[in-house]
Amino acid sequence: HMQLMMFIRYKKWIVIITFMIWLTITITLQLSKQKKIVKTINSVPKIVTTITSVPNDINHCAFLTCSHSPQCTTQNVTCCAYILKHSLLFIDTFFKHHNLSYVIVYGTLLGAVRNKTIIPWTKDTDIGILDKTYLFTKKIRDELYQNGFHLFETLGLPRLCVHRYNTNTTLLATQDTRHKPPALISEVQAYIDLYSVSRINSSQTISNTSLFSIQSSDSFHSLISFQEKVTIDEQTFPTIDNIEEHLIYFYTKEYMHGIMTE
């Protein structure tokens, strides 16, 4: 009887030890598999996506109280025309640095032809851009911000404004820091409209020019050779080739007379 009891007890310990060994081996195998999975995941190259969408956070723009008086000039820091002119100068330099092409269009072209300057009562500068995919990357957006300009989108159109922390104090001469940041585009007093310009591939034109469609005016085709210039305050900027046709189409044959707000 004693021998039987000892045998049963011995067999019980064997079963327990065998179970413990099995459990240890199972856990070890599972951990090994997990390590392999983690190693595999970590070995997969990370795909860095380029963000090409434009945020609509307009509240980064400075709240300006600059004047749109008809007596305003691009030399007076209290005038919105001053901010628009110097924003255009910055864009011209920035685009050249990045080999980006652009053209002066719409109301800015009207002011250049009719007044040789920025229209004092306008709120925006109008330019057509070709390579918007590159311009809208986070890298370029960050670089613009570092230079004092915020790229955003509202009402389906990308725009640039002077942001609240621009280090050029003359551009912020009329900033009201006590007022909350703009929430609507109507609260931004000076900004740049960025219209997409698309080449019409099937077009037949004279040498060295191509037909392009500018956003917001698909029915009108612009001739662009990137050689035509227009003068604003004795400085030249690139524009479309068929200037008169463009101005007549958008501002009638009387574009050289009367008050035009855009």
Backbone as CSV, one residue per row, in Angstrom:
resi,resn,N_x,N_y,N_z,CA_x,CA_y,CA_z,C_x,C_y,C_z
1,HIS,0.824,-1.206,0.000,0.000,0.000,0.000,0.872,1.277,0.000
2,MET,1.918,1.295,0.818,2.831,2.436,0.877,3.520,2.647,-0.458
3,GLN,3.935,1.539,-1.075,4.603,1.639,-2.377,3.661,2.220,-3.431
4,LEU,2.393,1.816,-3.341,1.392,2.321,-4.293,1.203,3.820,-4.113
5,MET,1.147,4.292,-2.881,0.965,5.698,-2.604,2.159,6.515,-3.110
6,MET,3.355,5.967,-2.886,4.554,6.659,-3.350,4.595,6.734,-4.874
7,PHE,4.154,5.645,-5.501,4.137,5.624,-6.980,3.157,6.672,-7.531
8,ILE,1.987,6.759,-6.877,0.978,7.736,-7.317,1.496,9.167,-7.134
9,ARG,2.170,9.397,-5.974,2.698,10.730,-5.699,3.813,11.088,-6.692
10,TYR,4.686,10.074,-6.983,5.788,10.273,-7.932,5.244,10.584,-9.329
11,LYS,4.209,9.864,-9.702,3.591,10.068,-11.021,2.945,11.454,-11.109
12,LYS,2.355,11.899,-10.001,1.724,13.227,-9.954,2.751,14.318,-10.188
13,TRP,3.927,14.183,-9.562,4.991,15.184,-9.731,5.534,15.188,-11.154
14,ILE,5.597,14.008,-11.733,6.062,13.901,-13.127,5.115,14.668,-14.053
15,VAL,3.794,14.489,-13.800,2.786,15.173,-14.617,2.920,16.687,-14.456
16,ILE,3.114,17.140,-13.212,3.232,18.578,-12.939,4.474,19.159,-13.615
17,ILE,5.587,18.450,-13.478,6.849,18.922,-14.068,6.749,18.952,-15.590
18,THR,6.126,17.900,-16.133,5.949,17.832,-17.591,5.103,18.993,-18.088
19,PHE,4.041,19.300,-17.339,3.162,20.423,-17.701,3.920,21.759,-17.647
20,MET,4.737,21.922,-16.605,5.496,23.160,-16.453,6.483,23.331,-17.604
21,ILE,7.134,22.217,-17.995,8.074,22.277,-19.120,7.342,22.640,-20.400
22,TRP,6.176,22.051,-20.617,5.366,22.350,-21.823,4.933,23.818,-21.852
23,LEU,4.520,24.301,-20.683,4.067,25.685,-20.582,5.216,26.650,-20.867
24,THR,6.383,26.346,-20.329,7.559,27.196,-20.546,7.929,27.239,-22.023
25,ILE,7.926,26.068,-22.670,8.264,25.999,-24.094,7.244,26.774,-24.935
26,THR,5.976,26.647,-24.581,4.906,27.342,-25.322,5.057,28.855,-25.224
27,ILE,5.282,29.354,-24.004,5.450,30.801,-23.792,6.676,31.315,-24.543
28,THR,7.772,30.547,-24.502,9.008,30.938,-25.188,8.784,31.052,-26.698
29,LEU,8.056,30.083,-27.251,7.765,30.101,-28.687,6.906,31.298,-29.067
30,GLN,5.905,31.606,-28.235,5.027,32.741,-28.509,5.802,34.062,-28.476
31,LEU,6.674,34.213,-27.481,7.485,35.426,-27.387,8.414,35.562,-28.579
32,SER,8.957,34.396,-29.003,9.844,34.411,-30.163,9.113,34.865,-31.413
33,LYS,7.864,34.393,-31.583,7.056,34.795,-32.735,6.762,36.285,-32.712
34,GLN,6.420,36.796,-31.509,6.117,38.230,-31.372,7.329,39.086,-31.724
35,LYS,8.520,38.622,-31.292,9.742,39.367,-31.602,9.987,39.407,-33.105
36,LYS,9.695,38.282,-33.763,9.880,38.219,-35.213,8.921,39.171,-35.925
37,ILE,7.677,39.217,-35.404,6.674,40.103,-36.010,7.095,41.559,-35.861
38,VAL,7.544,41.908,-34.636,7.990,43.272,-34.382,9.178,43.625,-35.263
39,LYS,10.103,42.678,-35.409,11.281,42.904,-36.243,10.889,43.114,-37.697
40,THR,9.904,42.313,-38.145,9.434,42.436,-39.523,8.789,43.788,-39.760
41,ILE,7.946,44.216,-38.801,7.266,45.510,-38.918,8.280,46.640,-38.958
42,ASN,9.276,46.554,-38.056,10.278,47.608,-37.993,11.186,47.636,-39.212
43,SER,11.292,46.476,-39.881,12.166,46.418,-41.054,11.508,46.969,-42.306
44,VAL,10.166,47.164,-42.264,9.462,47.723,-43.410,9.745,49.213,-43.489
45,PRO,10.242,49.712,-44.639,10.547,51.149,-44.738,9.311,51.997,-44.547
46,LYS,9.451,53.064,-43.784,8.332,53.958,-43.542,8.080,54.819,-44.764
47,ILE,6.824,54.949,-45.152,6.454,55.753,-46.307,6.101,57.155,-45.832
48,VAL,6.864,58.120,-46.259,6.617,59.502,-45.874,5.724,60.141,-46.925
49,THR,4.533,60.497,-46.527,3.599,61.094,-47.481,3.774,62.596,-47.528
50,THR,3.646,63.142,-48.710,3.733,64.586,-48.897,2.333,65.167,-48.844
51,ILE,2.104,66.055,-47.907,0.793,66.661,-47.741,0.626,67.773,-48.758
52,THR,-0.364,67.620,-49.638,-0.564,68.633,-50.675,-1.882,69.375,-50.495
53,SER,-2.576,69.103,-49.422,-3.791,69.853,-49.159,-3.435,71.103,-48.360
54,VAL,-4.291,72.101,-48.475,-4.013,73.369,-47.811,-4.981,73.540,-46.647
55,PRO,-4.483,73.863,-45.447,-5.377,74.041,-44.300,-6.257,75.278,-44.463
56,ASN,-7.365,75.297,-43.753,-8.271,76.448,-43.832,-8.243,77.260,-42.533
57,ASP,-7.104,77.160,-41.818,-6.981,77.863,-40.537,-6.615,79.327,-40.772
58,ILE,-7.621,80.099,-41.094,-7.452,81.517,-41.415,-7.013,82.332,-40.197
59,ASN,-7.184,81.768,-39.004,-6.897,82.535,-37.780,-5.410,82.771,-37.535
60,HIS,-4.545,82.254,-38.415,-3.122,82.572,-38.305,-2.825,83.948,-38.904
61,CYS,-3.755,84.455,-39.707,-3.550,85.759,-40.350,-3.599,86.878,-39.312
62,ALA,-2.826,87.923,-39.563,-2.847,89.092,-38.679,-4.147,89.865,-38.881
63,PHE,-4.683,90.391,-37.799,-5.866,91.243,-37.906,-5.368,92.667,-38.158
64,LEU,-5.487,93.107,-39.406,-4.964,94.415,-39.809,-6.080,95.444,-39.924
65,THR,-5.729,96.675,-39.658,-6.693,97.773,-39.804,-6.189,98.764,-40.855
66,CYS,-5.474,98.242,-41.849,-4.920,99.102,-42.899,-6.046,99.773,-43.703
67,SER,-5.707,100.888,-44.352,-6.699,101.699,-45.064,-6.829,101.311,-46.534
68,HIS,-8.082,101.371,-47.040,-8.365,101.172,-48.461,-8.800,102.492,-49.112
69,SER,-8.399,103.567,-48.537,-8.772,104.880,-49.058,-8.244,105.077,-50.477
70,PRO,-9.022,105.726,-51.355,-8.549,106.013,-52.724,-7.270,106.849,-52.744
71,GLN,-6.998,107.556,-51.650,-5.780,108.359,-51.568,-4.560,107.553,-51.131
72,CYS,-4.754,106.291,-50.827,-3.659,105.446,-50.360,-2.648,105.168,-51.465
73,THR,-1.403,104.937,-51.043,-0.343,104.572,-51.982,0.421,103.362,-51.443
74,THR,1.278,102.812,-52.294,2.089,101.660,-51.878,3.297,102.094,-51.049
75,GLN,3.444,103.391,-50.822,4.556,103.886,-50.003,4.128,104.164,-48.555
76,ASN,2.839,104.150,-48.293,2.325,104.470,-46.964,2.058,103.182,-46.184
77,VAL,2.776,102.987,-45.072,2.668,101.729,-44.315,1.291,101.517,-43.704
78,THR,0.471,102.566,-43.608,-0.869,102.406,-43.045,-1.882,101.967,-44.108
79,CYS,-1.439,101.874,-45.355,-2.334,101.492,-46.460,-2.222,100.000,-46.760
80,CYS,-3.348,99.399,-47.109,-3.354,97.984,-47.491,-2.542,97.774,-48.769
81,ALA,-2.510,98.797,-49.643,-1.743,98.701,-50.890,-0.255,98.494,-50.602
82,TYR,0.216,99.073,-49.512,1.619,98.884,-49.109,1.876,97.413,-48.792
83,ILE,0.986,96.807,-48.026,1.128,95.405,-47.643,1.047,94.509,-48.879
84,LEU,0.100,94.804,-49.779,-0.058,94.005,-50.993,1.172,94.102,-51.888
85,LYS,1.702,95.300,-52.036,2.886,95.492,-52.880,4.072,94.720,-52.329
86,HIS,4.322,94.824,-51.029,5.477,94.146,-50.443,5.266,92.629,-50.336
87,SER,4.034,92.206,-50.237,3.740,90.767,-50.289,4.054,90.239,-51.684
88,LEU,3.713,91.023,-52.711,4.005,90.637,-54.091,5.509,90.585,-54.341
89,LEU,6.254,91.543,-53.796,7.709,91.534,-53.929,8.308,90.277,-53.300
90,PHE,7.774,89.911,-52.136,8.256,88.694,-51.478,7.963,87.469,-52.343
91,ILE,6.734,87.367,-52.851,6.351,86.219,-53.677,7.229,86.127,-54.928
92,ASP,7.506,87.265,-55.542,8.354,87.279,-56.735,9.733,86.688,-56.422
93,THR,10.326,87.110,-55.323,11.634,86.595,-54.912,11.562,85.124,-54.526
94,PHE,10.531,84.768,-53.771,10.362,83.390,-53.284,10.164,82.427,-54.444
95,PHE,9.322,82.805,-55.398,9.054,81.939,-56.541,10.293,81.771,-57.417
96,LYS,11.035,82.833,-57.611,12.272,82.737,-58.402,13.258,81.797,-57.726
97,HIS,13.348,81.883,-56.416,14.255,81.022,-55.659,13.890,79.546,-55.834
98,HIS,12.600,79.252,-55.927,12.137,77.864,-56.047,11.816,77.476,-57.499
99,ASN,12.184,78.317,-58.439,11.918,78.061,-59.866,10.442,77.798,-60.145
100,LEU,9.598,78.569,-59.505,8.156,78.472,-59.703,7.699,79.606,-60.621
101,SER,6.865,79.267,-61.593,6.368,80.281,-62.526,5.036,80.835,-62.048
102,TYR,4.825,82.115,-62.294,3.552,82.741,-61.957,3.306,83.891,-62.909
103,VAL,2.066,84.366,-62.955,1.706,85.518,-63.782,0.728,86.415,-63.026
104,ILE,0.837,87.715,-63.253,-0.107,88.682,-62.703,-1.391,88.628,-63.524
105,VAL,-2.544,88.540,-62.857,-3.827,88.452,-63.574,-4.896,89.318,-62.884
106,TYR,-6.078,89.353,-63.511,-7.278,89.975,-62.955,-7.032,91.409,-62.450
107,GLY,-7.483,91.706,-61.240,-7.444,93.069,-60.740,-6.053,93.641,-60.584
108,THR,-5.090,92.801,-60.270,-3.715,93.280,-60.140,-3.160,93.696,-61.496
109,LEU,-3.522,92.948,-62.532,-3.134,93.305,-63.896,-3.833,94.599,-64.314
110,LEU,-5.091,94.747,-63.948,-5.835,95.972,-64.244,-5.137,97.185,-63.620
111,GLY,-4.775,97.084,-62.339,-4.105,98.185,-61.660,-2.759,98.499,-62.291
112,ALA,-2.028,97.454,-62.701,-0.716,97.661,-63.315,-0.834,98.403,-64.642
113,VAL,-1.813,98.035,-65.473,-1.985,98.650,-66.791,-2.579,100.046,-66.662
114,ARG,-3.621,100.191,-65.847,-4.342,101.455,-65.765,-3.667,102.479,-64.853
115,ASN,-3.161,102.006,-63.706,-2.633,102.928,-62.699,-1.126,102.796,-62.460
116,LYS,-0.519,101.756,-63.060,0.912,101.467,-62.856,1.245,101.170,-61.396
117,THR,0.232,100.764,-60.627,0.439,100.477,-59.209,-0.661,99.530,-58.723
118,ILE,-0.681,99.268,-57.432,-1.739,98.458,-56.821,-2.961,99.342,-56.620
119,ILE,-4.132,98.860,-57.011,-5.366,99.625,-56.799,-5.545,99.843,-55.290
120,PRO,-5.641,101.072,-54.837,-5.627,101.356,-53.387,-6.778,100.759,-52.597
121,TRP,-7.921,100.559,-53.236,-9.071,100.068,-52.469,-9.292,98.558,-52.603
122,THR,-8.370,97.878,-53.276,-8.517,96.424,-53.389,-7.993,95.723,-52.131
123,LYS,-8.490,94.513,-51.862,-8.064,93.759,-50.689,-7.089,92.646,-51.031
124,ASP,-6.915,92.387,-52.342,-6.096,91.232,-52.688,-5.228,91.470,-53.921
125,THR,-4.178,90.690,-54.006,-3.332,90.628,-55.190,-3.653,89.320,-55.894
126,ASP,-3.813,89.370,-57.218,-4.212,88.185,-57.983,-3.042,87.661,-58.803
127,ILE,-2.642,86.436,-58.534,-1.604,85.825,-59.355,-2.026,84.414,-59.758
128,GLY,-1.598,84.011,-60.944,-1.845,82.659,-61.429,-0.600,81.817,-61.213
129,ILE,-0.769,80.622,-60.671,0.366,79.750,-60.374,0.251,78.452,-61.165
130,LEU,1.406,77.912,-61.570,1.397,76.681,-62.363,1.596,75.432,-61.521
131,ASP,2.652,75.397,-60.738,2.978,74.180,-59.997,2.436,74.250,-58.573
132,LYS,1.130,74.151,-58.447,0.543,74.285,-57.110,0.840,73.073,-56.232
133,THR,1.075,71.897,-56.839,1.367,70.699,-56.044,2.617,70.907,-55.204
134,TYR,3.650,71.454,-55.800,4.894,71.726,-55.070,4.694,72.852,-54.064
135,LEU,3.987,73.883,-54.486,3.762,75.033,-53.611,3.004,74.646,-52.355
136,PHE,2.108,73.661,-52.449,1.259,73.299,-51.328,1.874,72.248,-50.404
137,THR,3.096,71.800,-50.692,3.721,70.809,-49.810,4.013,71.437,-48.445
138,LYS,4.091,70.593,-47.440,4.335,71.083,-46.081,5.678,71.806,-46.005
139,LYS,6.655,71.342,-46.732,7.980,71.970,-46.726,7.884,73.434,-47.146
140,ILE,7.170,73.682,-48.247,7.043,75.048,-48.750,6.154,75.879,-47.828
141,ARG,5.066,75.274,-47.331,4.186,75.997,-46.405,4.961,76.455,-45.166
142,ASP,5.819,75.559,-44.658,6.619,75.897,-43.480,7.615,77.008,-43.803
143,GLU,8.196,76.947,-44.993,9.156,77.976,-45.388,8.466,79.336,-45.548
144,LEU,7.272,79.307,-46.118,6.501,80.546,-46.238,6.209,81.122,-44.857
145,TYR,5.835,80.243,-43.939,5.499,80.691,-42.578,6.722,81.293,-41.895
146,GLN,7.881,80.670,-42.093,9.110,81.188,-41.501,9.431,82.586,-42.032
147,ASN,8.947,82.863,-43.247,9.169,84.165,-43.860,8.033,85.150,-43.587
148,GLY,7.098,84.744,-42.724,6.060,85.675,-42.288,4.734,85.576,-43.015
149,PHE,4.550,84.532,-43.853,3.314,84.418,-44.624,2.642,83.070,-44.372
150,HIS,1.324,83.122,-44.255,0.534,81.924,-43.962,-0.269,81.522,-45.195
151,LEU,-0.123,80.266,-45.612,-0.873,79.727,-46.756,-2.100,78.996,-46.244
152,PHE,-3.271,79.392,-46.716,-4.514,78.761,-46.286,-5.490,78.705,-47.454
153,GLU,-6.616,78.078,-47.258,-7.626,77.987,-48.310,-8.986,78.343,-47.749
154,THR,-9.724,79.120,-48.493,-11.097,79.440,-48.107,-11.905,79.719,-49.362
155,LEU,-13.166,79.298,-49.352,-14.074,79.456,-50.487,-13.493,78.850,-51.756
156,GLY,-12.772,77.740,-51.588,-12.243,77.001,-52.734,-11.015,77.605,-53.380
157,LEU,-10.387,78.589,-52.723,-9.234,79.252,-53.327,-8.078,79.358,-52.327
158,PRO,-6.885,78.911,-52.715,-5.715,79.082,-51.844,-5.334,80.560,-51.772
159,ARG,-4.879,80.979,-50.600,-4.524,82.383,-50.402,-3.328,82.489,-49.458
160,LEU,-2.673,83.630,-49.526,-1.549,83.933,-48.635,-1.854,85.209,-47.866
161,CYS,-1.569,85.193,-46.584,-1.735,86.414,-45.785,-0.492,86.641,-44.939
162,VAL,-0.349,87.839,-44.435,0.709,88.145,-43.475,0.271,87.565,-42.131
163,HIS,1.092,86.688,-41.559,0.645,86.100,-40.288,1.033,86.980,-39.098
164,ARG,0.467,86.647,-37.971,0.532,87.508,-36.776,1.934,87.725,-36.227
165,TYR,2.875,86.818,-36.588,4.213,86.892,-36.004,5.269,87.245,-37.054
166,ASN,4.846,87.870,-38.139,5.782,88.308,-39.164,6.816,89.255,-38.543
167,THR,8.089,89.007,-38.841,9.152,89.822,-38.228,9.326,91.173,-38.931
168,ASN,8.682,91.325,-40.087,8.722,92.615,-40.779,7.676,93.527,-40.138
169,THR,8.117,94.376,-39.231,7.184,95.181,-38.440,6.391,96.176,-39.285
170,THR,6.942,96.578,-40.436,6.197,97.528,-41.269,4.939,96.891,-41.850
171,LEU,4.998,95.575,-42.108,3.813,94.892,-42.621,2.753,94.746,-41.533
172,LEU,3.190,94.812,-40.287,2.264,94.694,-39.149,2.012,96.041,-38.478
173,ALA,2.314,97.115,-39.188,2.162,98.453,-38.597,0.729,98.739,-38.181
174,THR,-0.234,98.121,-38.880,-1.648,98.372,-38.565,-2.302,97.191,-37.854
175,GLN,-1.497,96.268,-37.341,-2.082,95.104,-36.663,-2.724,95.515,-35.338
176,ASP,-3.935,95.018,-35.113,-4.628,95.239,-33.846,-4.488,93.960,-33.018
177,THR,-3.507,93.935,-32.135,-3.238,92.732,-31.348,-4.294,92.480,-30.279
178,ARG,-5.098,93.494,-29.993,-6.160,93.326,-28.992,-7.376,92.625,-29.564
179,HIS,-7.493,92.657,-30.893,-8.630,92.030,-31.568,-8.339,90.547,-31.779
180,LYS,-9.353,89.717,-31.661,-9.158,88.296,-31.907,-8.808,88.072,-33.375
181,PRO,-8.081,86.999,-33.704,-7.662,86.736,-35.080,-8.855,86.608,-36.027
182,PRO,-8.652,86.853,-37.313,-9.751,86.738,-38.287,-10.341,85.335,-38.309
183,ALA,-11.652,85.274,-38.476,-12.347,83.989,-38.605,-12.926,83.826,-40.005
184,LEU,-13.081,84.931,-40.719,-13.636,84.929,-42.074,-12.709,85.697,-43.003
185,ILE,-12.750,85.372,-44.295,-11.903,86.068,-45.258,-12.254,87.554,-45.327
186,SER,-13.485,87.894,-45.030,-13.902,89.302,-45.045,-13.192,90.116,-43.961
187,GLU,-12.630,89.426,-42.955,-11.924,90.112,-41.877,-10.425,90.275,-42.167
188,VAL,-9.979,89.689,-43.274,-8.577,89.835,-43.679,-8.508,90.980,-44.682
189,GLN,-7.756,92.006,-44.374,-7.762,93.234,-45.174,-6.768,93.239,-46.334
190,ALA,-5.800,92.329,-46.330,-4.811,92.277,-47.409,-4.304,90.844,-47.551
191,TYR,-4.443,90.273,-48.736,-4.019,88.892,-48.960,-3.758,88.659,-50.447
192,ILE,-3.151,87.532,-50.756,-2.866,87.157,-52.146,-3.742,85.977,-52.536
193,ASP,-4.442,86.108,-53.651,-5.220,85.001,-54.208,-4.331,84.211,-55.163
194,LEU,-4.329,82.893,-55.013,-3.489,82.023,-55.839,-4.377,81.195,-56.770
195,TYR,-4.473,81.603,-58.027,-5.316,80.915,-59.004,-4.498,79.870,-59.761
196,SER,-5.039,78.667,-59.867,-4.359,77.612,-60.615,-4.408,77.908,-62.110
197,VAL,-3.288,77.712,-62.767,-3.182,77.909,-64.212,-2.879,76.563,-64.852
198,SER,-3.727,76.131,-65.797,-3.579,74.816,-66.429,-3.359,74.962,-67.928
199,ARG,-2.365,74.251,-68.431,-2.073,74.283,-69.858,-3.144,73.513,-70.636
200,ILE,-3.564,74.072,-71.756,-4.506,73.389,-72.648,-3.670,72.661,-73.692
201,ASN,-3.545,71.356,-73.542,-2.587,70.581,-74.326,-2.837,70.601,-75.831
202,SER,-4.085,70.646,-76.242,-4.406,70.543,-77.669,-4.345,71.895,-78.381
203,SER,-3.927,72.928,-77.665,-3.971,74.272,-78.234,-2.900,74.488,-79.297
204,GLN,-3.243,75.266,-80.317,-2.318,75.676,-81.358,-2.141,77.188,-81.270
205,THR,-0.930,77.639,-81.014,-0.692,79.067,-80.839,0.524,79.493,-81.645
206,ILE,0.798,80.791,-81.597,2.003,81.285,-82.231,3.219,80.770,-81.468
207,SER,4.398,80.895,-82.041,5.605,80.311,-81.443,5.873,80.853,-80.053
208,ASN,6.401,79.960,-79.214,6.838,80.279,-77.846,5.707,80.650,-76.891
209,THR,4.485,80.445,-77.282,3.379,80.696,-76.359,2.500,79.455,-76.247
210,SER,1.764,79.374,-75.172,0.816,78.285,-74.973,-0.472,78.854,-74.417
211,LEU,-1.554,78.142,-74.661,-2.838,78.552,-74.115,-3.017,77.949,-72.729
212,PHE,-3.520,78.753,-71.827,-3.746,78.291,-70.471,-5.142,78.690,-70.012
213,SER,-5.676,77.870,-69.113,-6.941,78.187,-68.471,-6.648,78.575,-67.031
214,ILE,-7.169,79.727,-66.607,-6.942,80.208,-65.246,-8.182,79.936,-64.399
215,GLN,-7.970,79.421,-63.207,-9.071,79.125,-62.288,-10.017,80.313,-62.176
216,SER,-11.303,80.018,-62.160,-12.402,80.993,-62.077,-12.731,81.620,-63.429
217,SER,-12.009,81.220,-64.484,-12.323,81.778,-65.810,-12.050,80.743,-66.897
218,ASP,-12.623,79.553,-66.739,-12.370,78.470,-67.684,-12.766,78.819,-69.111
219,SER,-13.726,79.726,-69.264,-14.200,80.069,-70.610,-13.243,81.012,-71.340
220,PHE,-12.313,81.627,-70.603,-11.343,82.529,-71.232,-9.969,81.877,-71.202
221,HIS,-9.305,81.855,-72.341,-7.991,81.232,-72.437,-6.909,82.298,-72.547
222,SER,-5.887,82.150,-71.747,-4.802,83.121,-71.708,-3.584,82.616,-72.463
223,LEU,-2.991,83.500,-73.261,-1.733,83.197,-73.935,-0.587,83.526,-72.980
224,ILE,0.307,82.582,-72.756,1.415,82.812,-71.830,2.722,82.286,-72.423
225,SER,3.673,83.168,-72.548,5.015,82.779,-72.996,6.019,82.899,-71.858
226,PHE,5.602,83.523,-70.746,6.438,83.810,-69.584,7.543,84.814,-69.911
227,GLN,7.344,85.545,-70.988,8.284,86.603,-71.370,7.660,87.987,-71.192
228,GLU,6.342,88.043,-71.183,5.637,89.326,-71.071,5.738,89.864,-69.649
229,LYS,5.975,91.175,-69.534,6.112,91.804,-68.221,5.124,92.951,-68.085
230,VAL,4.788,93.276,-66.857,3.936,94.418,-66.564,4.595,95.203,-65.430
231,THR,4.393,96.511,-65.425,5.086,97.357,-64.459,4.171,97.794,-63.315
232,ILE,4.673,97.610,-62.102,3.990,98.086,-60.895,5.006,98.877,-60.096
233,ASP,4.760,100.168,-59.944,5.695,101.042,-59.226,7.125,100.922,-59.764
234,GLU,7.246,100.954,-61.075,8.532,100.932,-61.773,9.290,99.623,-61.596
235,GLN,8.612,98.574,-61.159,9.205,97.244,-61.073,8.385,96.299,-61.944
236,THR,9.056,95.400,-62.630,8.364,94.530,-63.581,8.042,93.167,-62.971
237,PHE,6.906,92.637,-63.394,6.439,91.327,-62.950,5.898,90.559,-64.155
238,PRO,5.986,89.244,-64.144,5.490,88.449,-65.276,3.968,88.474,-65.372
239,THR,3.469,88.443,-66.602,2.019,88.423,-66.801,1.682,87.650,-68.076
240,ILE,0.425,87.625,-68.435,-0.024,86.931,-69.637,0.326,87.766,-70.867
241,ASP,0.246,87.139,-72.061,0.597,87.845,-73.297,-0.574,88.644,-73.864
242,ASN,-1.771,88.080,-73.791,-2.944,88.768,-74.359,-3.614,89.650,-73.300
243,ILE,-2.882,90.662,-72.868,-3.314,91.540,-71.772,-4.622,92.258,-72.098
244,GLU,-4.671,92.922,-73.227,-5.858,93.719,-73.546,-7.097,92.841,-73.663
245,GLU,-6.943,91.711,-74.304,-8.072,90.784,-74.444,-8.582,90.339,-73.072
246,HIS,-7.651,90.070,-72.180,-7.967,89.654,-70.814,-8.752,90.750,-70.083
247,LEU,-8.261,91.968,-70.165,-8.899,93.078,-69.446,-10.260,93.436,-70.030
248,ILE,-10.398,93.375,-71.341,-11.703,93.646,-71.960,-12.712,92.588,-71.556
249,TYR,-12.264,91.335,-71.525,-13.165,90.227,-71.192,-13.697,90.366,-69.768
250,PHE,-12.838,90.743,-68.824,-13.245,90.782,-67.414,-13.716,92.156,-66.945
251,TYR,-13.273,93.226,-67.617,-13.606,94.562,-67.125,-14.201,95.475,-68.204
252,THR,-14.595,94.910,-69.322,-15.204,95.597,-70.472,-14.199,96.513,-71.179
253,LYS,-14.601,97.074,-72.294,-13.731,97.945,-73.083,-13.422,99.250,-72.359
254,GLU,-14.172,99.523,-71.307,-13.958,100.750,-70.541,-13.015,100.532,-69.364
255,TYR,-12.188,99.487,-69.442,-11.353,99.153,-68.281,-10.367,100.255,-67.890
256,MET,-10.051,101.161,-68.811,-9.124,102.259,-68.499,-9.831,103.424,-67.814
257,HIS,-11.136,103.329,-67.662,-11.899,104.436,-67.068,-12.778,103.907,-65.944
258,GLY,-13.226,104.802,-65.080,-14.169,104.416,-64.032,-13.475,103.733,-62.877
259,ILE,-14.290,103.345,-61.903,-13.769,102.710,-60.683,-13.948,101.213,-60.791
260,MET,-12.854,100.511,-60.671,-12.883,99.052,-60.664,-12.403,98.587,-59.299
261,THR,-13.163,97.746,-58.691,-12.810,97.318,-57.325,-12.021,96.034,-57.298
262,GLU,-11.873,95.377,-58.419,-11.147,94.102,-58.406,-10.014,94.138,-59.422
